[in-house]
Amino acid sequence: MLEKDKEYIVDIVDIGDKGVGIGKYNGFTVFVEGGLIDEKVKVKINKSKKNYAVGDLIEIIEKSKFRTERKCDLKECGGCQVQELDYKKQLELKTNEVKQVINRIGKLENVVVYDTIGMDNPYRYRNKAQFPIKKDENRVNIGFYKKKSHEVIDTQKCIIQDDVNDKIIEILRKYIQKNNISVYDEISHTGVLRHLVTKVGFKTREVMIVLVINGQNLYNIDSLVEDFKSEIEGFKTLVLNINTKKTNVILGLENKVIYGNGKINDYIDDLIFEISPLSFFQVNPVQTEVLYNKALEYANLSKNDTVFDIYCGIGTISLFLARKASKVYGIEIIEDAIKDAKINASINKLENVDFYVGKAEEVVPNMYKEGKKANVVVVDPPRKGCDEKVLDTIVSMKPEKVVYVSCNPSTLARDLAYLDERGYICEEIQPVDMFPHTMHVECVAKIVKKL
């Protein structure tokens, strides 16, 4: 056990799934934020437990060959966990993370895990941004929360967001100052302007701007619209999102369209999608195409196939599948997402897809009892993974193939082990880097029924 407030020389041997350096001091584990693999660092212990310690980085004694120069000065921002780590090394660590959890949690030894597919340009990749707004001694801060706090770090630019956001922030800041717009205070629950949310069509270049307010209106909003129209290329719509609740949830349920029709469009491959303020849409459109095309490859559909797309969201994967299959059924718990899915199916003139609202663990078993069956199943669950009832229904239905799209390797490994015990083998997994400079990794798994 190490002494609190004492300094030690620590060797960083790995990086954890939150981007924190995993160090060793005489075999004892020390977690060091900012420490990179293969570095020797001096740390000051701020927490000491029986089996581990946490230390603050004081000095880098031996720098890692994988350490690169930051392209962003906002070191206190909690967005990019491993920006200073060479990008190829980031991809390598993500691949190893998937391999380790498949082996450690899933106890599966014969699964092929391919190298993580990265981006040619791992910057400016996000099509959606959420900026909290705070006033600090009469200064307007628009940016991101400081790590482990609700203090807002002011930003002039963010290198993983679309660069149109830089200009939007600048215009909004001037509007707030010029019109003395009150900014929300989460402690007193006073003030009007809470968040700036932007959505950008990467292929259409259409721009949606959403201002989240604790009220019903913003003073002199027409002048802001004119500024956006004259200075933001592709500006299509401005929406006021009403959120008067004392909550950390960013968006409320009510939207007031101030300019445009409250929607933008974008493409994934050659499918067009209508995006509203509350729509979920993958935030990295370049890698989304990679991810979905891999899912489509693993599904290997023919015109005779019937597909269940479970946890379908706004139907993005469903529509990809519908172009190749005889019939697709999409299941999703969020009613607004299903409304969007139906609209998107109509826009793309795909009539062989039906959508169902409800909990997957209730809807899927009921569909099976009613006689609806699929010979191919695609699941894209939230981080907690698939509900056991969903997996049991899949096993009972006996599809030939299951394609598992995962945002959490640990729950993927757990679910693969569950399916493996019931006659379904995971043959291969393709990790895809949807969020460069973080330790987050998405995967597509190909699962087949044992003969």
Order of alpha helices (4+ residues) and beta strands (2+ residues): beta-beta-beta-beta-beta-alpha-beta-beta-beta-beta-alpha-beta-beta-alpha-beta-beta-beta-beta-alpha-beta-alpha-beta-alpha-beta-alpha-beta-alpha-beta-alpha-beta-beta
